[in-house]
Each structure stands twice: as structure tokens, then as C-alpha cells.
Amino acid sequence: MDILKHNRSAWDKQSADGESPWVKPVDANTIQAARNGHWTVILTPLIAVPNTWFANVKNKEILCLASGGGQQVPVLAAAGAKVTSFDNSAVQLEKDRLVANREGLSIATVQGDMADLSCFADAQFDLIFHPVSNVFCEDIRPVWHECARVLRPGGRLLSGFMNPCFFLFDHDAIEQDGVPVVRFALPYSDTEDFPKDRLAQRIAANEAMEFSHSLDTQIGEQLRAGFMLADFYEDHWDDAASPLNRFMPTSMATLAIRVD
């Protein structure tokens, strides 16, 4: 299976359907507030990213990596940043452009694979904003190394990702009886570990394929790519999104600084 192509189609469909909270463009009031200096964005489902993680975004070159959907990109642009949105989904990028055109914002949009940023020059950006999305990537090691390459020395990488333990469980079984059932070894892959009959159903329904990643590849590989970890937090979701929310944080976020 061509994972990049399949997940592109899946996210195009999900964005066009408009039901997911991650595909709903922000309203005009949110943009006006950002213009006035009052704004927040999220890397994980609930917790707003601390303002200290950004420093001053005005006139900074920001890459929003796999962050399309008309949410973080236009907010950061309204706050004064020079924003490039890079995403695998054309429909998600179109939502960034929709808000930008509606609100008179200037942004750039580029479609592509988060593990391949070869269209960008070395040291092109001051900050990368990368919300929970590498769950859709088979191998995230190139992501961190490409981020290090396109960031200037001292540049910031703000990333959100799933708690690896989230993928120990059979989530279909959880939905049926509400009790978490440990079913899978880590690291987990939809294409390798999910029961073949149920996988075929998910493919037919055009659902995105997901992959777990160890803390070694999520955090350790950032360090090996040339980053220094500067801050960290965990986040929950809500019980409707996942019954696991009652038992553990389902995601986490890191602030990493590109060292010289």
C-alpha cells in the first residue's frame, strides 16, 4: 500500500466531510482577536500551547508542518508571523487559503510529505509548529532530521504526538464494552498488526492508516537530529473521543531548540 497516497485521500475525504474538529476553519472573531494580540493554538487536543514556547512571532518565518485545516495557520498569520502551511491534504490546505482569503491574510501553502522537506532551503525557518500528525507517518526519523535542517540555529520545534501506550489497546473492543483490552505489541502499525478483515473494511471506508512510535523515536531522535529538549507537557482528550481518557494522558508535546 502507498501510505502517503492513501492517507492523502483519507484526509481529503475527512476534511470534505467536515465532521472532525481538526477540519473546521476558525471564525472571523478568532482572527480579529489574534490581530489584537489575543490568541492560542494547540498541539494536542485540549491544552493551549504556552505563550513562552513561541517568544515573539511577529515577522518570524514559521512552518506549520502537517497542520492544515484553517486553524493554526491563519491564527499565527494574524498574530504577525510569515507562515507557510505544509500538508499532505489538498483539501486541508484549501481551508487554510479559505480563511486567509476571507480575512486578508498572506500565507504560503505547499502540498507534500512531512518526511521530505526538500522544497525548502537549509535554515529557512525560525519556528516549526507540528501538531499531532506524525501518527500517520510510518517512519518519523526523517521528519526530525528535516526539521533540524530547515530551522535556523536557535530555531524552535513545537511538536505534539500520541502517547505510545495509546496503541497497546484494541480501540474497537473498547468502544463495544468500555473496558481497555491490551491487544497489540509496540511499536504498532495498522497495516501490519490490525486484523486483516477489519483492515480491509477500514481501507474500503477510506480511513487513514496510523502508526505508533516509541519515545526513543519521538524524543530521542529529536535530540540526535540536533535539538535540545526545553519543555514538555502531557494532555488528555475527552471520554467521547477515547475511553482511555479516563486512565491516562493520550498525547504529549515537546518544545525543542535547534542547537548550533
N, C-alpha and C positions, 0 to 999 in steps of 0.2 A: 504493500500500500504506500502511496505517496502521501505521507502525513501532512506535509506543508499544504499540498493541494486540497486534501480532504478537509483539513481544519479551516482553510480559507473559505471553502464552500459552506461549511457548517456555521462559521461566524457571520458570513454574509446572510445566511438564512435567519440566524438568531437575531441579528440586528434588524433585518427587514420585518421580522415578526413583531419586534418592539416590546416584548414582554419582560425581558431581563432588565434588572436595574442598571446593568452596565452598558445599556444601549440607548438610554434616554437622555437626549441633549438637555443641558441646563437652560433655564429661562432667562429672560432679559434682566430681571431683578438681581439674579446671581452675578451676571456680568457687570451691572452697574455698581454693585457692592464691591466687586474686585477692583474696578476702576478707582473707587474711593478708598482702597487700601484694606478692605474687609473681605477676606477670602480664606477658604480652607479647601484642601483636596485630600483624597485618601489613597493610600497604597494597598490597604486591606479593607474589609467590608465596613467597619464602623469607626475606628479611631482616626480623627483628623491628624495629619502629619504635623508634628511640632514646627512652629514657625522658625525655630532655631536651626532646623535642618536645612533651610533654604538660604539663610542670611538675606541679602537684598537681591531680589530677582530682576529689578529694573535694568533693562538693556542687556541682561545676561542671555547668552546663547544656550537654550535649553532643548534637549532632545527628549521628547515623550516617546518612550520605546514600548511598542505593543500596548498603546494607551488610547486608541481611537474610540470614538463614540460620542463626541460632542460634550465632554465633561471636563477633564483636567486641562486639556489643550487650550480651549478658549478662555478658561479661568486664568491660567498662567499668562496668556497673551494680554488679557485685560488688566492684569496686575503689572504689566510693563515689560515682560520678557519677550525675547525674539525666539519664537517657538517653532520647532519642526516636529511634526507628527509622523511617526514611522510605524506602520501597522500592516499585518498580513491581509486584512479585510478591506476591500474597496468600499463596502457599504459603511463600515465604521469610519473610514477616512472621510467619506462624503458627509457624515454627520458633523465632523469637525469643521468642514468647509461650510456647512449649512449655518452653524452658529456664527462662524467668523464673518460670513457674508451678511447675515442678519444684523450683526452688531458692529459692522465696520471694523473688524479686526484683521490684522495681517498675520497669516500663518503660512507655513510651507507644509505640504503633505507628500509623503513618499511611501509607496507600497513595497513590501519586501519581507524577508525572513529575519527575525530578530538575531539569529546567529550569524548573519552576514551583513555587516555594515560597510561593505567595501565602496559603496557610493559616497561615503563621507571621508573627508581628509583626516589625517592624523591631527590630534589636538584641536578639533574644530569646536568643541562644546565646553561650556562651563559647568553644566549640570545635566544629568540624565535622570529622568523620572520614569520608573519602571514598575508599575503596579502589578499585582498578582496576574501573571500571564505565562510565565515560563513553565507552568503546569502543562501547557500544550506543546512543549518542545521536548524532543527525545533526548537530546544531549545539550546541556546548558553550559558546559565548559567554554565553548566558543563565544557564548554570549558575554561572559565576564571579560574575556580577553579582548573582544572587540570594543566593549565599553571602555576598557582601560586605554585602548589605542586612540579612540576618538575624543577622549577627555583631555583637557589641559592639565598640567601638573597642579595639584591642589583642587582640581575639579571634584564635584560631588556626585556620587551614585546613590540614589534613593530607590530601594527595591522592596517589593512585597512578594511573599511566596507562601505556599501552603505548608502547614506543619506536616513533615513526612509521615507522622503516625496516622494522619487522616486516611492514608491509603492502605492501612492494615485491614480495614473493615469492608465487608460486603454491604454497600450502601443500599442496594435493593432489598436485602434482608432487613436492614434497619427500618426502612420505610414500611415494611409489612408488619413487624411486631414491636418496633420501638426499642429493641434490645441490640446493642452493638455486638456483632459477631466477628471475631478475628478470623480472617479467611486467607489473606494474601501475605507473601513474603515481600520484603522491601529490598531494593527499590522495585516499585510496581509499574507495570506497563499495561494499558488497556489492550494493546494488540497482542501481547504475549501471555497475560495472566487471566484475562476475563474469559469466562466460559464461552466457547465458540458460538453456540446457538444464540446466546444473548448478545454477543459482539455483533453477529450478523444483523440482529434486529436494530442495534444502535447505528450501525453503518447505514442500513436502509432508511433509518429515520434522520440521517444526516446530522448526527450528534458528534461534537468534537471529541477527538481522542485525547486522553490525558495520561500523564506520566509523573510518577513521584521522583523526587531527587533527594539524596541524602544531605545531611547537614554539612558533610565534607565537600560536596559539590556546590551547595548553596552558599556556604560561608567560607569554607576553606579555600575553595577555588577563587573566590574574590581576593583573598589575601595573596594567593600565588600569582594572580594576574597583576598585582602591583597596587592593591588597595590596603588601606589601614581602616579597620572597623572602628567607628567613632561613637555609634549609638545603636540601640536595639529596643524593640518592644514586641509584645505578642498581642493578638487580637482575637476576640470571639466573633461569632456570626449572629444568627438568631435560630431559635428552635425550629422554625418553619423551614429554614434553609438546610439545616442538618441537625438531627437528634444528637450528634456528637457534641454539639454546643454545650450541652448540659454537663459534659465530662472533661472538656479540655479546650484550650485555645486552638482554633483551627488554622490560624495563619500567623505570620510574623513579618517584621520589617526591619531592614538594616539601613543605616547611614554609613557609607564608606567614602573615604577620601583618597583620591589618586595621589600617590606619593611621587616625588621627583625621581 
